[in-house]
Every structure is written in C-alpha cells, then in structure tokens.
C-alpha cells in the first residue's frame, strides 16, 4: 500500500535531489492508481546500470 510520494530531480540517481514529498491521501491514491493503470507502458523503460555506478552499490540510495 502506497502511503507517500517523493519527487526527485537530477541528471541521474546519484545526483537526484528531493523536490517534493506528500502524504496527502487523495494525491497518493490518484498517483498509485495511474501507475498501476499505466504499468504496461513502463515495461518499455530500459534498465539502467545505476546500481553498479552508485557509491553505495544500491540503486537509488545515496550515502549520508
């Protein structure tokens, strides 16, 4: 169950910075519904090698 949304911006995962965050139930529910509805389109996204290039070795996570 999705409980919050976080929006990041940056040239890649390593350089992403938090832009916005919301726990508004209506916004989160609407976004989750759209994400599930559009799931077939997401399959066309090419997987990146960001995990290999991440300083932590874990995709999407930056060191403190």
C-alpha positions as CSV (number, residue, x, y, z in Angstrom):
1,X,0.0,0.0,0.0
2,X,1.4,3.3,-1.1
3,X,1.4,5.9,1.8
4,X,3.5,8.8,0.5
5,X,5.1,10.2,-2.7
6,X,8.5,11.7,-3.1
7,X,9.6,13.6,-6.3
8,X,13.3,13.8,-7.1
9,X,15.1,15.7,-9.8
10,X,18.6,15.3,-11.2
11,X,20.6,14.1,-14.2
12,X,20.8,10.6,-12.7
13,X,20.0,8.7,-9.5
14,X,23.3,9.6,-7.9
15,X,22.7,13.4,-8.3
16,X,18.9,13.4,-7.6
17,X,17.7,15.8,-5.0
18,X,14.3,15.8,-3.3
19,X,11.9,18.3,-4.9
20,X,8.6,17.5,-3.1
21,X,7.0,15.0,-0.8
22,X,3.4,14.4,0.0
23,X,1.3,12.1,2.3
24,X,-1.9,13.6,1.1
25,X,-4.2,10.5,0.8
26,X,-6.0,11.7,-2.3
27,X,-2.9,12.6,-4.2
28,X,-1.1,9.4,-3.3
29,X,-4.1,7.3,-4.2
30,X,-4.5,9.0,-7.6
31,X,-0.9,8.6,-8.4
32,X,-0.8,4.9,-7.4
33,X,-3.9,4.3,-9.5
34,X,-2.4,5.9,-12.5
35,X,0.9,4.0,-12.0
36,X,-0.9,0.6,-11.9
37,X,-3.1,1.6,-14.9
38,X,0.0,2.6,-17.0
39,X,2.1,-0.4,-15.9
40,X,2.3,-1.9,-19.5
41,X,3.9,1.3,-20.7
42,X,6.6,1.1,-18.0
43,X,7.9,-2.2,-19.4
44,X,9.5,-0.3,-22.3
45,X,11.8,1.6,-20.0
46,X,15.4,0.4,-20.4
47,X,17.0,-0.8,-17.2
48,X,20.0,1.4,-16.2
49,X,23.2,0.3,-14.6
50,X,22.7,2.9,-11.8
51,X,23.3,0.2,-9.2
52,X,26.7,-0.5,-10.5
53,X,27.6,3.2,-10.6
54,X,26.0,4.0,-7.2
55,X,28.6,4.9,-4.5
56,X,26.6,2.7,-2.1
57,X,26.2,-0.2,-4.6
58,X,22.4,0.1,-4.2
59,X,20.4,1.7,-6.8
60,X,18.6,4.9,-5.7
61,X,20.4,5.2,-2.4
62,X,22.9,7.9,-1.7
63,X,25.4,7.9,1.2
64,X,24.9,10.3,4.1
